[in-house]
Amino acid sequence: MSDVPPKKPKGAGKSSFDLIDKEKLATMLPVKPGSVVLDLACGKGDYALYLSDIVGENGLVYAVDLWEEGLTVLDAHLEAKGIFNVMPLLADATQHEIEVDDHSVDVCLLATVLHDFEEAHQADPVLKDIRSLLKPGGRLAILEFKKIDGPPGPPIHIRLSEDDVDKMVTA
């Protein structure tokens, strides 16, 4: 066993949550009380915490990331706020490690992370895994930065256009 700490994933610690219109997000996402949501590559869980209010006590939010430090921050928020409908899971989505039952998720959220999976040449396998986790009729929600020069967000050469995302998802 190595004494070298695990490498911090690219983009870890950064969140687009404070940049979005939360009311617009709530109206666009097909999430309602009782929904089961997967926040994939959740980081510190900003979106997961927000979605926990929407799904309510009868819903569940899986907050999945391979960045252990981010999940530790999320755990502290959950404990401090007495939130019990968010389940943090340490997993690398590119390694088929997501411990969520097949066909159990109503909505999977990829919030400004699909470009990272694509840059690592892992978008197709991750999207395939997501498809198996979604219930029949389940939805995939993708938020990405527009393909324009930033900041904020990643460099333009990494960003995905709407057409890029459509082709990836419909393939």
N, C-alpha and C positions, 0 to 999 in steps of 0.2 A: 504494500500500500504506500502511495506517495504522500510526502508531507507538503507537496505543492498545493496551494489552494486552487479550487476550480476557477477556470477563466470566466470572467464576467462576460455574458453574452453581448453581442453587438446591440446597441440601443438600450441596454438595461439601465433602468433608472430614469429614463426619459418617458414622458407621457404626453399624449395629445389631448388628454381629457380637459385640461383648462382652456384649450383653444376652441372647443366646440360649443355649439348652441344646444344645451341640455334639453330644452323643451322640444326643439326640432328632432333631436335624437329619439326622445320618448315617443313622439308621434310617428316617426318613420319605422322604428323597430317593432316587429310583431310580437312584443313581449307584453304579457298581461299577468294579473295575479294567478299564481299556480303554475306558471311556466317553468320549464327546466332550461337553463341557459348555460352554454359553455363559453367562457371568456378565455380564448386561447392566446397564449403568450401575454398574459395579463399584467406582467411586471409587478408593481406594488398594489395592483387591484383597484385602481381608481374607478374603472368602469364596473367592475364586479360589485363594489360597494354601492354605486349608484343603482345598478340593476337589482340589488337585493331589496331595495325599497319598492320597486315595481312588482317583483314576483311575490312579495309578501311572505307571510309565515308558511303558506302552503306550497310555495315554489322553492326552487333550488338554483344556485349559481355555482357552477364548477369554475374555479379560478386556477387555470393551469399555466405553469411556467417552469422553465429549467433554471431560473435564477433564484436560488435559495434565499438570498438576502432579501429580495423583493417579497417573497412569500412570508418571511419572518416579519417584515413591516406590516403586511396585510393581517397576519395572525394577531399582532398587537392591536391593530384597529378593531378587529372583530371582537376581541376580548374586552377592550375598553368600552365599546359601544353595545356589548351584549347582543351581537348579531350571530344568529345560529343557522341562517339559510345560505351561507357561503361556505363552500368546501374547497380550501386550497389544496392543490395537488402538485407535487414536484414531479415533472415529467418533461422529457424532450420530445416534442411533437414530431420531429424529423426521424425519430427512432421507433415509432409505433409503440410508444410507452404510455399512452393516455389510458388510465384505468377508469373508464366510463363505459357502462354497458352499451352495446350496439343498439341502435334504434331507440334511444332513451332521451334524446335532446330535441327540444322544440326549436331553439335558435342557437346558432354558433356565431359568436362575434369575433371578427379579426379586426382589431382597431389599430390601424397604421403599423401592421406587421407583415402583411402579405409581401410587400416589396423585399423584406429581409429574407423570407423563405425563398422567393424567386432568385435573389442574388446568390443564395447558397445552393441553387439548383434543387431545391426541396419542395417547391410549391405544389407540383403535381402529386407527389406521395402524401403530403399533408392534406391537400384537398380531398384525395381519395379516402383517407382515414376519416375526415370530417363527414363525408357522405355516409359512411357506415355507422357513424354515431347518431346522425339525425334520424328522427322518427319519419315515417312516410308523411310527406307534406311539410316536413321541417324546413327551416329557412337558414340560409347562410347570409350574414350581414357583414359587409366589408366596408371599412372606412379607410381611405387612403388620402394622402396629400395630393393636390392637383399637380399635374406634370408641368410645373412652372418653376422658375428659379425662386428659391427660398431666401432667407429663412422665414418661418421655421420649417423644420423637417429635413429630410435627407437631401443630398445633392440631386440635381435634376436627372442625372444619368441613371440613378437607382429608382427613381419614382416610376410609377405605373400609370399609363393613361387609362381612361375609362374603357377604351377598346381593348387594351391589354388585359384588364381585369375580366371583361366580358368573355374574351377568348379563353382565358385560363379556366374560368368557372364553368363555361358551357362545354368545354372539351370533355 
